[in-house]
Amino acid sequence: MHTLKTTRPPALADVNADTSQRVVVETSSMPWESSPSGTVSRKPLYREGGESGPVTSLVRYAPGGAFPEHAHPEGEEILVLDGIFSDEHGDYPAGTFLMNPHGSRHSPRSQTGCTLFVRLRQYPGLDRPRLVEDTIARDSWRPGLVDGLEVRPLYSQDGYPQSVALVRWAPGTHFQRHTHWGGEEILVLEGEFADEHGRYPKGTWIRSPHMSQHTPFSDAGCLIYVRVGGL
């Protein structure tokens, strides 16, 4: 009698799982990795606990790409970077910010192809809203704390530590030194962001731990995604 042996796929390794460490990743130099869907690939920036733990990644859908229906335990956050992302609820062009709360489900796809910034299982709580925000509309932006900054708030909620926004820096803008209570994450969407630790071109992902400090500026101007708190 022959016994058939089955093999499980290898467990996904943790990526930048120690949130007490500062991390800088130039995503443009990273290779795309395949996903369980052959039409979707990804670049993991943060992963802890394999497929069942929290994940932050860039995700690319090939034209006509799709992913099976799935739930969103502890929530899902999406920023559409290019192309058009879709699900059964609608179509979301570049610049759309989505928040799918715990307990929601969808069947994502992209007819044209798209690139997304995605955060999974990092928004626990039963009372978080579903959000669909158009960040391109100029009437949704407001002046920042210093001249040269514009801010587009995306998400904050009483009782939860996270705050998410887009921030546009005019060329030559400088911001005061400040402390990151609860940590800070930045994805550079356009231009070049900088601080005393280095310069960060488009595509750079930066995670700064709780109570870290910096004095940011931008000589050329830039657009960044910023998430503060909850690390």
Order of alpha helices (4+ residues) and beta strands (2+ residues): beta-beta-beta-beta-beta-beta-beta-beta-beta-beta-beta-beta-beta-beta-beta-beta-beta-beta-beta-beta-beta-beta-beta-beta
